Amino acid sequence: MSEHHPTGADLERREPAPAPAVPSVPPRRTVPEPAPRSFSLAFGWTLVAVATGLLAFASWDLYPDDGPGMWAGYRDSLLVLVIAFSLALLRVNVPKTPFIGACGIVGVLLVLEGIFLASTLRISIPEIMAGVVIVLGSVLMASAPDR
């Protein structure tokens, strides 16, 4: 028995094989999910902003009127200004990493000031609490996938 091998002419005459019967499934519509960036960046920014505002309020209202309270108010007001400028620049279209880093460094400085430089609890507690919240907010902002 000889096998017939198709030639070029046979291939041209051959009709295509019918496609197998497969039920057509309509494509699924994907619902876009909000990126985690929207939560972590916005919530971190809000934490830093609230802690900065409360620190400014504490330096104006809670700190004592003596020399150490005055100097703590000066130090904290300077750090509040650095954070306020950093937070303002985080809302515009510039690279965000340096300003998130500035917020984190200021938070660490506040914790260190509260531990080592503060002379009374009325100064150290607001500085430490604000510093911890600012560091936490900075970590949240830095963890955003596309900052």
C-alpha positions in Angstrom: 0.0 0.0 0.0 1.4 3.3 -0.9 0.8 6.3 1.1 -0.2 9.5 -0.6 1.8 12.5 0.4 0.0 15.8 -0.4 1.7 18.0 -2.9 1.4 21.7 -3.3 -1.6 21.3 -5.6 -3.4 19.1 -3.1 -2.8 21.6 -0.3 -4.3 24.4 -2.4 -7.4 22.4 -3.2 -8.0 21.2 0.4 -10.7 23.1 2.3 -9.9 24.2 5.8 -11.0 21.9 8.6 -14.2 23.1 10.4 -13.5 24.7 13.7 -14.6 22.7 16.7 -17.8 23.7 18.3 -16.8 25.8 21.3 -19.4 27.9 23.1 -18.4 31.5 22.8 -18.1 33.2 26.2 -18.5 36.9 26.2 -15.3 38.7 27.5 -15.6 39.7 31.2 -15.6 43.3 32.0 -12.9 44.1 34.5 -13.7 46.6 37.1 -10.7 48.8 37.8 -9.6 48.7 41.4 -8.2 51.7 43.1 -4.5 51.4 43.6 -3.3 51.1 47.2 -1.4 54.3 46.6 -4.5 56.3 47.0 -4.9 55.0 50.6 -1.4 54.8 51.9 -0.2 58.1 50.4 -3.3 60.1 51.3 -3.6 58.5 54.8 0.1 59.0 55.5 -0.1 62.6 54.3 -3.1 63.2 56.6 -1.4 61.7 59.6 1.7 63.9 59.1 -0.5 67.0 58.6 -2.6 66.4 61.7 0.4 65.6 63.9 2.1 68.8 62.6 -0.9 70.9 63.3 -1.2 69.5 66.8 2.5 70.0 67.5 2.1 73.7 66.4 -0.8 74.0 68.7 1.1 72.4 71.6 4.1 74.7 71.1 1.9 77.8 71.2 -0.5 76.7 74.0 0.9 73.9 76.1 4.6 74.7 76.4 5.5 76.7 79.6 6.4 80.4 79.3 9.9 80.0 80.7 13.2 79.7 78.9 13.1 75.9 78.0 9.5 76.3 76.8 10.5 79.2 74.7 13.4 77.4 73.0 11.3 74.2 72.5 8.7 76.4 70.8 11.4 77.8 68.5 12.7 74.4 67.6 9.3 72.9 67.1 8.1 75.9 65.0 11.1 75.5 62.7 10.4 71.8 62.3 6.7 72.5 61.7 7.7 74.9 58.9 9.9 72.2 57.3 7.1 69.7 57.4 4.5 72.2 56.1 6.7 73.0 53.1 7.3 69.3 52.5 3.6 68.5 52.7 2.8 71.3 50.3 5.4 70.0 47.8 4.0 66.5 48.1 0.7 67.7 46.6 2.3 69.0 43.4 4.0 67.1 40.5 7.6 66.9 41.8 9.6 63.9 42.9 8.2 62.9 46.2 11.0 60.9 47.7 13.1 63.8 49.1 10.1 65.4 50.8 8.9 62.1 52.3 12.4 61.6 53.6 12.4 65.1 55.1 9.2 64.4 56.9 10.7 61.1 58.3 13.9 62.9 59.4 11.9 65.6 61.2 9.8 62.9 62.9 13.0 61.2 64.2 14.4 64.6 65.3 11.2 65.2 67.3 11.4 61.9 69.1 15.1 62.5 69.9 14.3 66.1 71.1 11.5 64.8 73.3 13.8 62.2 74.8 17.0 64.2 75.3 16.3 67.9 75.1 12.9 68.4 76.7 13.1 69.5 80.3 9.4 69.0 81.3 6.7 66.5 80.4 4.6 69.3 78.9 7.3 69.6 76.2 8.5 66.0 75.8 5.1 64.2 75.5 3.8 66.3 72.6 7.2 66.1 70.8 7.5 62.3 71.2 3.9 61.7 70.2 4.0 64.0 67.2 7.4 62.5 66.1 6.1 58.9 66.3 2.9 59.8 64.3 5.0 61.7 61.7 7.4 58.8 61.3 4.4 56.4 60.9 2.9 58.7 58.3 6.2 59.0 56.4 6.5 55.2 56.3 3.0 55.0 54.9 3.8 57.5 52.3 7.0 55.8 51.4 5.2 52.5 51.0 3.0 53.8 48.3 3.9 51.8 45.1 4.1 54.7 42.7 4.8 57.8 44.6 
